[in-house]
């Protein structure tokens, strides 16, 4: 029998790449997708797949679409869909997650998706007899580490301080999965900060790295429109510029994940999907200058305080307060198990040239993406609407 893998989070940036690469690898895929205000789950997936067909110039098969909701019991699936999963699925790739950094409600995000949602996926697996569990976590479950620390793939909770609610929720989710006794040893994928496609910069989400790009772009547009643009925009940044950020292209994260998933000998381990060459904050500053002409940013030292901030600095820090923990210096991530499993898939180097390409791609997309809706044909034998 040709079993399916059950994929969550298929409509997100990484999810759509995982869906594409799994199908290119000949894997049968079933996806759990919510309906939107204007589209059914099936229509959303049809639109997503049409985007891939347009971008790649080829036809794709379609996954089995199950309309549901990660945060509901049985993932919001009907009784017949639960029965279908029991009969047709033998593994899960749990990729859905909330990227909310700061929670305002213990019942809200990121807890609602990352903890409750994960528990709901586990409950469905136990109910339907699925034991092969693959989970997309994050390398930042490492939390706040000391300078010079190397984070091992085998580590999870070593008493580290966690930087935000997102990290806390992902640690809790990993613990839940590892304590589920009915599962085979789970396979955990821990990507670093995911950015756009390494080939053309395509992305569908604009968080983290892209938030700084978007803010700089918005400020420059405002200066141009008001005809008050200066050659430099004085902005003091409370970093020293040497802070390292681990940026990984989405196409590589997906390719490595699918390779590991489709080779059973690699199952049951944890994999850091991290780059060999991190990017420095000063490099990101250089990209902002070259792409948008956002000049004048001066590093004042990590943790320094700015007295009497000017209007631009006030706006900058107001928008970036939520990302305070994001801009810390990253530790070194050991990726021995990933390298051993994927020696033929080295992570593309994200340097200034690559980041500049991604910045221009984001501008061309106006920092937003929406799949073009696909018209659903009415069956010939369907009664006409009155």
C-alpha positions in Angstrom: 0.0 0.0 0.0 1.2 3.5 -0.8 1.0 5.3 2.5 0.9 9.1 2.8 2.9 11.4 5.1 0.6 13.9 6.9 2.1 17.4 6.6 1.0 20.4 8.8 1.9 24.0 8.0 1.9 23.4 4.2 0.8 26.9 3.3 3.7 28.7 5.1 7.0 29.5 3.5 8.9 26.3 4.6 5.7 24.2 4.3 5.2 25.0 0.6 8.8 24.1 -0.2 8.5 20.8 1.8 5.3 20.0 -0.1 7.0 20.7 -3.4 10.1 18.7 -2.6 8.2 15.7 -1.1 6.1 15.5 -4.2 9.2 15.8 -6.5 10.7 12.9 -4.4 7.6 10.8 -5.2 6.2 10.9 -1.7 2.4 10.8 -1.3 1.4 13.7 0.9 -1.8 14.6 2.8 -2.0 18.2 4.1 -4.1 19.6 7.0 -5.1 23.1 6.0 -7.5 25.7 7.4 -10.0 27.4 5.2 -9.7 31.1 5.0 -12.5 33.7 4.8 -12.5 33.5 1.0 -11.1 30.1 0.1 -11.7 26.5 1.1 -8.7 24.5 2.2 -8.7 22.8 -1.3 -8.7 26.1 -3.1 -5.8 27.4 -1.0 -3.7 24.4 -1.8 -4.7 24.5 -5.5 -3.6 28.2 -5.6 -0.3 27.3 -3.9 0.4 24.4 -6.3 -0.5 26.7 -9.3 2.2 29.1 -8.0 4.7 26.2 -8.1 3.6 25.2 -11.6 4.0 28.8 -12.8 7.4 29.3 -11.2 8.8 25.9 -12.3 7.1 25.6 -15.7 5.8 22.1 -15.1 2.8 20.3 -13.8 2.6 18.9 -10.2 0.4 16.2 -8.7 -1.9 17.4 -6.0 -1.8 16.3 -2.4 -4.7 14.9 -0.4 -6.3 17.9 1.2 -7.9 17.6 4.7 -9.6 20.7 5.9 -9.0 21.2 9.6 -7.4 23.4 12.3 -4.2 22.6 14.2 -5.6 24.1 17.5 -8.7 21.9 17.6 -9.2 18.3 18.8 -8.4 15.8 16.1 -7.0 18.8 14.2 -10.6 19.8 13.4 -10.9 16.8 11.1 -14.2 15.1 10.4 -14.7 11.6 11.6 -14.4 10.3 8.0 -11.1 12.2 7.6 -9.7 10.8 10.9 -10.6 7.3 9.5 -8.9 8.2 6.3 -5.7 9.2 8.2 -5.8 5.9 10.2 -6.1 3.9 7.0 -3.7 5.9 4.7 -1.0 7.7 6.8 2.0 6.1 8.4 4.0 9.2 9.4 3.7 12.9 10.2 5.8 15.9 9.4 4.7 18.5 11.9 5.9 21.8 10.5 3.1 24.3 11.5 4.1 26.9 14.1 3.5 30.4 15.3 6.4 32.8 15.1 5.0 35.1 17.7 7.9 36.2 19.9 6.0 37.9 22.8 2.8 36.5 24.2 0.1 38.7 25.7 -2.2 35.8 26.7 -1.2 32.3 28.1 -4.0 30.9 25.9 -2.9 32.8 22.8 0.1 32.6 20.4 2.6 31.1 20.3 1.3 28.7 23.0 -1.9 28.0 21.1 -0.2 26.7 18.0 3.2 25.5 19.2 2.2 23.7 22.4 -1.5 23.0 22.2 -1.3 22.4 18.4 1.6 19.9 18.9 -0.3 18.1 21.6 -3.3 17.8 19.2 -1.0 16.3 16.5 0.4 13.8 19.0 -3.1 12.9 20.2 -4.2 12.3 16.6 -1.1 10.1 16.0 -1.9 8.0 19.0 -5.5 7.6 17.9 -4.6 6.6 14.4 -1.6 4.5 15.1 1.1 6.7 13.6 4.5 6.2 15.2 6.9 7.8 12.8 7.1 11.5 13.9 9.1 14.2 12.2 9.1 17.7 13.8 10.3 21.0 12.7 11.7 22.9 15.7 14.3 25.7 15.8 17.9 25.9 16.6 17.1 28.7 19.0 15.8 26.2 21.6 19.4 26.7 22.7 18.3 30.0 24.4 20.8 32.6 25.6 24.3 31.0 25.6 27.6 32.4 26.8 30.1 33.7 24.2 32.1 30.8 22.8 29.5 28.2 23.5 28.9 25.4 21.0 25.4 24.1 20.9 25.2 20.3 20.3 22.4 18.6 18.3 22.0 16.2 21.2 21.1 19.0 23.7 17.7 20.4 24.6 17.2 21.5 28.1 20.5 22.3 29.8 19.2 25.0 32.1 19.6 27.7 29.6 17.7 31.0 29.8 15.3 31.4 26.9 15.1 34.7 25.0 11.4 34.9 24.2 8.1 33.1 24.3 8.6 31.6 20.9 11.7 29.8 22.1 10.0 28.7 25.3 7.1 27.2 23.4 9.3 25.3 21.0 11.3 23.8 23.9 8.1 22.7 25.5 6.9 21.2 22.2 10.1 19.2 21.8 9.8 17.9 25.3 6.2 16.8 24.7 7.3 14.9 21.5 10.2 13.2 23.2 8.1 12.0 26.1 5.4 10.5 23.9 6.0 6.8 24.6 3.9 5.5 21.8 6.2 7.1 19.1 9.3 5.6 17.6 12.3 7.8 18.4 11.3 11.1 16.7 13.3 13.0 14.1 13.7 16.6 14.9 14.8 19.3 12.4 16.2 22.6 13.9 16.6 25.3 11.3 18.2 28.6 12.1 16.6 31.8 10.7 14.9 31.0 7.5 15.2 33.5 4.6 14.2 33.4 1.0 15.2 31.1 -1.9 18.9 31.1 -2.5 18.3 31.3 -6.2 15.9 34.1 -6.7 15.0 35.4 -3.2 11.4 34.3 -3.3 9.7 34.4 0.1 6.1 34.5 1.4 6.8 35.8 4.9 8.6 39.0 6.0 9.6 38.6 9.6 12.9 39.0 11.4 15.6 39.9 8.9 12.9 41.2 6.5 11.4 43.4 9.2 14.6 45.5 9.2 14.6 45.7 5.5 11.0 46.8 5.4 11.4 49.5 8.0 14.5 50.9 6.2 12.6 50.8 2.9 9.6 52.6 4.5 11.7 55.3 6.0 13.5 55.9 2.8 10.2 56.1 0.8 8.9 58.6 3.4 12.0 60.8 3.1 11.8 60.8 -0.7 8.0 61.6 -0.8 8.5 64.5 1.6 11.6 65.7 -0.3 13.5 65.9 2.9 15.9 63.1 2.2 19.4 63.5 3.5 22.5 61.7 2.3 22.7 60.1 5.8 19.9 59.2 8.2 21.6 59.4 11.6 20.6 56.2 13.5 22.4 54.9 16.5 22.2 51.1 16.8 22.8 49.6 20.2 25.0 46.8 18.8 28.6 46.5 18.0 28.2 45.1 14.5 30.1 41.9 15.1 27.0 40.0 16.3 26.5 36.8 14.2 23.2 35.7 12.8 22.6 32.3 11.3 20.5 32.8 8.1 19.6 29.8 6.0 17.8 29.7 2.6 14.4 28.1 2.6 15.1 25.9 -0.4 18.1 24.3 1.4 16.3 23.7 4.7 13.6 21.9 2.7 16.0 19.9 0.6 17.9 18.7 3.7 14.7 17.9 5.6 13.3 15.9 2.7 16.5 14.0 2.1 16.7 12.9 5.8 13.0 12.1 5.9 13.1 9.9 2.8 16.1 7.9 4.0 15.0 5.9 7.0 18.5 5.2 8.2 18.7 8.9 9.3 15.5 8.8 11.4 15.4 9.2 15.1 18.1 11.9 15.4 18.2 15.7 15.8 19.6 17.9 13.0 20.8 21.5 13.2 20.0 23.0 9.8 22.5 25.8 10.3 25.0 27.6 8.1 28.8 27.1 8.2 29.3 30.9 7.8 27.0 33.2 9.9 26.2 36.8 8.7 27.3 39.7 10.9 25.0 42.6 11.8 27.4 45.0 10.0 26.8 43.0 6.8 23.1 43.5 7.2 23.7 47.2 7.8 25.7 47.3 4.5 22.8 45.6 2.6 20.5 48.3 4.0 22.8 51.0 2.7 23.3 49.5 -0.7 19.7 48.4 -1.4 17.9 51.4 0.0 20.4 54.1 0.6 19.7 53.9 4.3 23.0 55.4 5.4 24.1 56.9 8.7 23.6 53.8 11.0 26.3 53.9 13.7 27.0 51.1 16.1 27.2 52.3 19.7 28.1 49.0 21.4 26.0 46.1 22.5 23.7 46.9 25.3 24.4 50.6 25.2 21.6 53.1 25.9 20.6 56.0 23.7 19.9 59.3 25.4 17.6 61.8 23.7 16.8 59.6 20.7 15.8 61.5 17.5 12.6 60.9 15.6 14.0 58.2 13.4 15.6 56.3 16.3 12.4 56.4 18.3 10.5 55.0 15.3 13.2 52.3 14.7 13.2 51.0 18.3 9.4 51.2 18.7 9.1 48.9 15.8 12.0 46.6 16.8 11.3 46.2 20.5 9.6 42.9 19.8 12.8 41.7 18.1 15.2 42.6 21.0 16.3 39.0 21.6 16.6 38.4 17.8 19.6 40.7 17.5 21.8 39.0 20.1 25.0 37.3 19.1 24.3 33.7 18.0 26.3 30.8 19.5 28.1 28.3 17.3 25.8 25.4 16.3 27.4 22.0 15.9 25.8 20.3 12.8 27.8 17.1 12.7 24.7 14.9 12.2 23.3 17.1 9.4 26.7 17.1 7.6 26.9 13.3 8.0 23.4 12.8 6.6 23.6 15.4 3.8 27.3 15.6 2.6 26.0 16.4 -0.9 23.8 19.3 0.3 26.1 22.0 1.7 24.2 25.1 2.9 24.5 27.9 0.4 26.6 30.8 1.8 24.4 33.8 2.6 26.8 36.7 2.1 26.3 40.3 1.3 25.7 39.6 -2.4 23.1 37.0 -1.6 21.4 39.2 1.0 21.3 42.1 -1.5 19.5 39.8 -4.0 17.0 38.9 -1.3 16.5 42.5 -0.4 15.7 43.5 -4.0 13.4 40.5 -4.3 11.5 41.7 -1.2 11.2 45.2 -2.8 9.9 43.8 -6.0 7.2 41.9 -4.0 6.4 45.0 -2.0 7.0 43.0 1.1 3.9 40.8 0.7 2.8 37.7 -1.1 -0.5 36.1 -1.9 -1.1 33.2 -4.2 -3.3 34.0 -7.1 -6.8 32.4 -6.5 -7.6 29.5 -8.7 -11.1 29.3 -10.1 -13.0 26.2 -9.1 -15.0 24.9 -12.0 -18.6 23.9 -11.3 -19.3 20.3 -12.2 -21.4 19.9 -15.3 -24.1 17.9 -13.4 -24.3 20.5 -10.6 -27.6 22.3 -10.4 -27.5 25.9 -11.4 -27.7 28.4 -8.5 -30.9 30.5 -8.4 
